[in-house]
Amino acid sequence: MIKKFVLLSLLFITALDVMAVDANDVLNELKTRIAPDKRVAIWDVSCTMQDGVAIVNGTVGYQEQLDAITDELLKNNIPIENNVTVLTNAIAPNEKWAMVKLSIATLRCEPKHSGEVATQALMGMPLRVMEKCGEWIRVQCPDNYIAYVPESSLIYMSQEQLDSWKRQERYIVTVYDDQLVAEAKGDETVSDLVLGNILTAVAKKGKWIQLSTPDGRTGWVRTSNVERFDKWAQQKLDLKKIEKTARRMMGSSYLWGGTSTKVTDCSGLVKVSYFSNGIILQRDASQQALTGKKIADWHDAQLCDLLFFGNSATGRVTHVGLYLHDGKYIHCSGQVKINDLNPDAPDYLYSPLSISRIDGMIGTKGIIYVRDHEWYFNKY
């Protein structure tokens, strides 16, 4: 009798434990795991209980997120009525992808020209279409950043068209800036070009190559100013090259959200410099600070380590720079410039909250070679 009572008690306690599982707690834990940062994931989900059933409403970006909601609640023995909308499911097959057709496109936090600048995207950069908002398109960039871009800056592509683009002979601009001109040796401009623009090959003529923009405009550039994209993507880590790119931008202006050689913000300078070496980093300084190998003291820093600055009381990161040597670092604050970490130096500015090393960490979370990114190259 005692054993039977104990068994029934255990079953009753277990039943209470199952009943005690809160659906909102489950969803909050799931959000923390798969969509913790609204800059890179869309998750606007709410849940109410009705007759023991979890009624889930809201919006997510991808079908995988919707499936995860159902799976996680059922795993916790919570019946569910899933009414969540998946944004990308409403996009037509021939518009699942987009590509920037301008040398630089400005992406904003809201679908309007007065919205805060979020980031920039370069010609030939593939973007995943998430939502159409009139003349504005909500897209996700290769670094996972989500923002709005004018439809007029893009061309749409199906998955098949994107895969075809990956197989084409492509070239990437490797100089600070250039011009795509109507005729070799001519000066009639088809488009301006900046470091990182990707175009497809059309023809060659001596020291010139004819290239096509994503929207089909053709023009000529000097072959010395571009490189075969597949060859460029195979380059090895070259910290000197990253440093050279950053130094090439010395004196250029600061623009919140800038990620190009024309104008940049602090994390944009870091992104542009590493991208010149075929490496994609996260968009914002606070995101970059969560990547790489941590270095405890700036005296142990090496070339192109990432230095993070901000509020020492809260630990909030608001700024980033690239370490050079002997305490010197390059960063964009007002303009791209060099300062010193040594408090006794006349050009001292800021002491770092943390330091991250990218060298040896490529392939870890938030750091990826372009050649390994499936948006740029087909993986078989």
C-alpha positions as CSV (number, residue, x, y, z in Angstrom):
1,M,0.0,0.0,0.0
2,I,2.8,2.4,0.9
3,K,4.6,1.7,-2.4
4,K,1.4,2.3,-4.3
5,F,0.8,5.6,-2.5
6,V,4.4,6.7,-3.2
7,L,4.0,5.8,-6.9
8,L,0.7,7.7,-7.2
9,S,2.3,10.7,-5.4
10,L,5.2,10.7,-7.9
11,L,2.8,10.5,-10.8
12,F,0.8,13.4,-9.4
13,I,3.9,15.5,-8.8
14,T,5.0,14.8,-12.4
15,A,1.6,15.8,-13.7
16,L,1.8,19.1,-11.8
17,D,5.3,19.7,-13.2
18,V,4.0,19.2,-16.8
19,M,1.0,21.5,-16.0
20,A,3.4,24.0,-14.5
21,V,5.3,24.5,-17.7
22,D,4.4,28.0,-18.9
23,A,4.0,28.4,-22.7
24,N,5.4,32.0,-22.6
25,D,8.5,30.7,-20.7
26,V,9.0,28.1,-23.4
27,L,8.7,30.7,-26.1
28,N,11.0,33.2,-24.3
29,E,13.6,30.5,-24.0
30,L,13.2,29.6,-27.6
31,K,13.6,33.3,-28.7
32,T,16.7,33.6,-26.6
33,R,18.1,30.6,-28.3
34,I,17.2,31.2,-32.0
35,A,16.3,34.9,-32.3
36,P,18.0,36.9,-29.5
37,D,19.0,39.9,-31.6
38,K,16.3,41.8,-33.5
39,R,18.9,43.2,-35.8
40,V,19.4,39.8,-37.3
41,A,16.1,38.0,-36.7
42,I,12.4,38.8,-36.9
43,W,10.5,37.5,-33.9
44,D,7.3,39.3,-32.8
45,V,5.4,36.5,-31.1
46,S,2.8,36.6,-28.3
47,C,0.9,33.7,-26.6
48,T,-2.3,33.4,-24.6
49,M,-3.8,30.3,-23.0
50,Q,-7.4,29.3,-23.8
51,D,-8.9,26.1,-22.4
52,G,-5.4,24.6,-21.9
53,V,-4.4,25.4,-25.5
54,A,-1.5,27.9,-26.3
55,I,-2.8,30.4,-28.8
56,V,0.3,31.8,-30.5
57,N,0.1,34.9,-32.7
58,G,2.6,37.2,-34.4
59,T,5.2,37.3,-37.0
60,V,8.5,35.6,-37.7
61,G,10.9,35.7,-40.7
62,Y,11.3,32.1,-41.7
63,Q,9.4,28.8,-41.8
64,E,12.1,27.2,-39.6
65,Q,11.1,29.6,-36.8
66,L,7.4,28.7,-37.1
67,D,8.2,25.0,-37.0
68,A,10.5,25.5,-34.0
69,I,7.6,27.2,-32.1
70,T,5.3,24.2,-32.7
71,D,7.9,21.6,-32.0
72,E,9.1,23.3,-28.7
73,L,5.6,23.6,-27.3
74,L,4.6,20.1,-28.2
75,K,7.8,18.8,-26.7
76,N,6.7,20.4,-23.4
77,N,3.2,18.7,-23.7
78,I,1.5,22.0,-24.4
79,P,-1.3,21.9,-27.0
80,I,-0.9,24.7,-29.6
81,E,-2.9,26.7,-32.1
82,N,-0.2,28.3,-34.2
83,N,-1.4,31.5,-35.9
84,V,2.1,33.0,-36.5
85,T,2.7,34.5,-39.9
86,V,5.9,33.8,-41.8
87,L,7.0,36.9,-43.8
88,T,9.1,35.1,-46.4
89,N,6.2,32.7,-47.2
90,A,4.4,35.6,-48.8
91,I,7.3,36.4,-51.2
92,A,6.8,35.3,-54.9
93,P,9.4,32.6,-56.0
94,N,10.9,35.0,-58.6
95,E,11.5,37.6,-55.9
96,K,12.9,35.5,-53.1
97,W,16.3,37.2,-53.6
98,A,17.5,40.6,-54.6
99,M,20.8,42.1,-55.7
100,V,22.1,45.6,-55.3
101,K,22.4,47.3,-58.7
102,L,24.0,50.6,-57.4
103,S,27.6,51.0,-56.2
104,I,26.2,51.6,-52.7
105,A,22.7,51.2,-51.5
106,T,21.6,52.7,-48.2
107,L,19.5,50.5,-45.9
108,R,17.3,52.1,-43.1
109,C,15.7,51.0,-39.9
110,E,12.3,52.0,-41.1
111,P,10.7,51.9,-44.6
112,K,11.1,55.6,-45.3
113,H,13.8,58.0,-46.4
114,S,13.8,59.8,-43.1
115,G,14.5,56.6,-41.2
116,E,17.7,56.0,-39.4
117,V,20.5,54.6,-41.5
118,A,21.1,51.0,-40.5
119,T,23.8,49.9,-42.9
120,Q,24.9,49.9,-46.6
121,A,25.0,47.2,-49.2
122,L,27.3,47.1,-52.3
123,M,26.7,46.4,-55.9
124,G,26.5,42.6,-56.5
125,M,25.7,41.8,-52.9
126,P,22.9,39.2,-52.6
127,L,20.1,40.0,-50.3
128,R,17.3,37.7,-49.0
129,V,13.9,39.3,-49.5
130,M,11.8,39.2,-46.3
131,E,8.9,41.6,-46.9
132,K,7.6,44.1,-49.4
133,C,6.5,47.4,-48.0
134,G,5.3,49.5,-50.9
135,E,8.4,51.1,-52.4
136,W,10.6,49.6,-49.7
137,I,11.9,46.1,-49.3
138,R,12.9,44.5,-46.0
139,V,16.0,42.4,-46.7
140,Q,18.6,40.3,-44.9
141,C,22.2,40.9,-45.7
142,P,25.0,38.2,-45.9
143,D,26.0,39.2,-42.3
144,N,22.4,38.5,-41.3
145,Y,21.6,42.2,-40.7
146,I,18.0,43.1,-41.4
147,A,16.9,46.5,-42.7
148,Y,14.8,48.3,-45.4
149,V,16.1,49.4,-48.8
150,P,14.4,51.2,-51.7
151,E,13.1,48.8,-54.3
152,S,14.7,51.1,-56.9
153,S,18.2,50.1,-55.6
154,L,17.6,46.4,-56.4
155,I,16.8,43.8,-59.0
156,Y,14.9,40.7,-58.0
157,M,16.1,37.1,-58.5
158,S,14.7,33.7,-58.1
159,Q,16.8,30.9,-56.4
160,E,17.6,29.6,-59.8
161,Q,18.8,33.0,-61.1
162,L,20.9,33.4,-58.0
163,D,22.5,30.0,-58.5
164,S,23.2,30.9,-62.1
165,W,24.9,34.1,-61.0
166,K,27.2,32.1,-58.8
167,R,28.3,30.1,-61.8
168,Q,29.1,33.1,-63.9
169,E,32.5,34.7,-64.4
170,R,32.5,37.5,-61.9
171,Y,34.9,40.2,-61.0
172,I,35.3,42.2,-57.8
173,V,36.5,45.8,-57.6
174,T,39.8,45.8,-55.5
175,V,40.7,49.5,-55.6
176,Y,39.3,52.2,-53.3
177,D,37.0,53.6,-56.0
178,D,36.7,53.5,-59.8
179,Q,34.4,54.3,-62.7
180,L,32.6,51.9,-65.1
181,V,32.9,53.8,-68.4
182,A,31.0,53.4,-71.7
183,E,34.2,52.9,-73.8
184,A,37.6,51.7,-72.9
185,K,39.8,54.7,-72.2
186,G,36.7,56.9,-72.3
187,D,35.3,59.1,-69.6
188,E,31.5,58.7,-70.0
189,T,30.4,57.1,-66.8
190,V,28.0,54.2,-66.7
191,S,28.3,53.8,-62.9
192,D,30.7,54.7,-60.1
193,L,32.4,51.8,-58.4
194,V,33.8,51.2,-54.9
195,L,35.9,48.5,-53.3
196,G,33.8,45.3,-53.0
197,N,31.5,45.8,-56.0
198,I,30.8,42.6,-57.9
199,L,30.1,42.5,-61.6
200,T,29.9,39.8,-64.3
201,A,32.3,39.6,-67.3
202,V,31.3,40.4,-70.8
203,A,34.5,40.9,-72.9
204,K,38.2,41.8,-72.7
205,K,40.2,44.3,-74.7
206,G,43.9,44.7,-73.9
207,K,44.2,46.2,-70.4
208,W,40.5,46.7,-70.2
209,I,37.6,44.4,-69.3
210,Q,33.9,44.9,-70.1
211,L,31.7,44.2,-67.1
212,S,27.9,44.1,-66.5
213,T,26.1,45.5,-63.5
214,P,23.4,43.3,-61.9
215,D,20.7,45.2,-63.9
216,G,22.5,44.7,-67.2
217,R,24.3,48.0,-67.8
218,T,27.7,47.4,-69.4
219,G,30.9,49.3,-69.3
220,W,34.7,49.1,-69.1
221,V,37.3,49.2,-66.3
222,R,41.0,48.6,-66.2
223,T,41.8,44.9,-65.5
224,S,44.3,46.0,-62.9
225,N,41.5,47.4,-60.8
226,V,39.4,44.2,-60.5
227,E,40.1,40.5,-59.9
228,R,38.3,37.3,-60.7
229,F,35.9,36.9,-57.8
230,D,36.5,33.2,-57.4
231,K,40.3,33.7,-57.3
232,W,39.9,36.7,-54.9
233,A,37.8,34.7,-52.6
234,Q,40.6,32.1,-52.2
235,Q,43.0,34.5,-50.6
236,K,44.5,33.7,-47.2
237,L,44.3,35.9,-44.1
238,D,46.6,38.9,-44.7
239,L,46.6,41.3,-41.8
240,K,48.9,43.7,-43.7
241,K,46.2,44.0,-46.5
242,I,43.5,44.7,-43.9
243,E,45.7,47.4,-42.3
244,K,46.4,48.9,-45.8
245,T,42.7,49.1,-46.6
246,A,42.0,50.9,-43.3
247,R,44.9,53.3,-43.7
248,R,43.6,54.0,-47.3
249,M,40.5,55.5,-45.7
250,M,42.4,57.9,-43.4
251,G,40.7,61.2,-43.2
252,S,37.4,60.0,-44.7
253,S,34.1,61.1,-43.2
254,Y,32.0,59.4,-40.5
255,L,28.5,58.4,-41.4
256,W,26.3,56.5,-39.0
257,G,25.5,53.2,-40.8
258,G,28.2,53.6,-43.4
259,T,30.0,50.5,-44.6
260,S,31.7,51.5,-47.8
261,T,34.9,53.3,-48.8
262,K,33.0,56.5,-49.5
263,V,31.8,57.0,-45.9
264,T,31.8,54.7,-42.9
265,D,31.1,54.4,-39.2
266,C,33.4,52.7,-36.7
267,S,32.2,49.1,-37.2
268,G,31.8,49.8,-40.9
269,L,35.6,50.6,-41.2
270,V,36.3,47.3,-39.5
271,K,33.9,45.5,-41.9
272,V,35.3,47.1,-45.0
273,S,38.9,46.4,-44.0
274,Y,38.3,42.7,-43.4
275,F,36.0,42.3,-46.4
276,S,38.9,43.5,-48.6
277,N,40.6,40.3,-47.4
278,G,37.5,38.2,-48.2
279,I,36.2,38.0,-44.6
280,I,32.6,38.9,-43.5
281,L,32.3,40.2,-40.0
282,Q,29.1,41.2,-38.0
283,R,27.6,44.6,-38.7
284,D,27.7,46.5,-35.3
285,A,30.5,46.9,-32.8
286,S,28.4,45.3,-30.0
287,Q,27.9,42.2,-32.3
288,Q,31.6,42.1,-33.3
289,A,32.5,42.2,-29.6
290,L,30.8,38.8,-29.1
291,T,33.0,37.2,-31.8
292,G,36.7,36.1,-32.0
293,K,39.2,35.1,-29.4
294,K,39.3,37.4,-26.3
295,I,42.6,39.1,-25.5
296,A,42.9,40.2,-21.9
297,D,45.4,43.2,-22.2
298,W,46.0,45.6,-25.0
299,H,49.8,45.1,-24.5
300,D,49.2,41.6,-25.9
301,A,47.3,42.9,-28.9
302,Q,48.4,42.1,-32.5
303,L,47.9,43.7,-35.8
304,C,44.2,44.1,-36.7
305,D,42.8,42.8,-33.4
306,L,39.5,44.5,-32.7
307,L,39.5,47.0,-29.9
308,F,36.1,47.7,-28.3
309,F,35.2,50.8,-26.3
310,G,32.2,52.0,-24.4
311,N,30.7,52.4,-20.9
312,S,33.1,50.8,-18.4
313,A,30.3,50.8,-15.7
314,T,27.8,48.9,-17.7
315,G,30.1,47.1,-20.2
316,R,28.0,48.4,-23.1
317,V,30.1,48.5,-26.3
318,T,29.6,51.6,-28.5
319,H,32.8,51.9,-30.5
320,V,35.4,49.7,-32.2
321,G,38.8,50.2,-33.8
322,L,41.7,48.1,-35.4
323,Y,44.9,47.7,-33.4
324,L,48.1,48.7,-35.3
325,H,51.2,48.5,-33.3
326,D,52.9,50.0,-30.2
327,G,49.6,51.1,-28.7
328,K,48.4,52.8,-31.9
329,Y,45.0,52.0,-33.4
330,I,42.9,53.2,-36.3
331,H,39.2,54.0,-36.0
332,C,36.4,56.2,-37.3
333,S,35.3,58.8,-34.9
334,G,34.3,62.0,-36.7
335,Q,36.8,60.8,-39.3
336,V,39.1,57.9,-39.9
337,K,42.2,58.6,-37.7
338,I,44.9,57.1,-35.6
339,N,45.0,57.4,-31.8
340,D,46.9,55.8,-28.9
341,L,45.9,53.5,-26.1
342,N,48.7,54.6,-23.8
343,P,47.3,57.2,-21.4
344,D,50.6,59.1,-21.4
345,A,50.6,59.6,-25.1
346,P,49.6,63.0,-26.5
347,D,47.1,61.4,-28.9
348,Y,45.6,59.1,-26.3
349,L,41.9,58.4,-26.8
350,Y,39.8,55.8,-24.9
351,S,40.8,52.7,-23.1
352,P,39.3,49.4,-24.4
353,L,36.6,47.4,-22.7
354,S,37.6,44.2,-24.5
355,I,39.7,43.0,-27.4
356,S,38.9,40.3,-29.9
357,R,41.3,38.5,-32.3
358,I,39.9,37.4,-35.7
359,D,43.1,35.6,-36.7
360,G,42.6,31.9,-36.0
361,M,38.9,32.3,-35.5
362,I,37.6,32.5,-39.1
363,G,34.7,30.0,-39.4
364,T,33.5,30.5,-35.8
365,K,30.2,32.3,-35.0
366,G,30.0,35.7,-36.7
367,I,33.2,35.3,-38.8
368,I,33.1,33.7,-42.2
369,Y,35.1,33.7,-45.4
370,V,33.2,34.9,-48.5
371,R,34.2,31.7,-50.2
372,D,32.3,29.7,-47.5
373,H,29.1,31.8,-47.7
374,E,26.4,30.0,-49.7
375,W,24.9,33.2,-50.9
376,Y,28.1,33.9,-52.9
377,F,29.1,30.4,-54.0
378,N,27.2,27.2,-54.7
379,K,28.0,24.4,-52.3
380,Y,27.9,20.9,-53.7
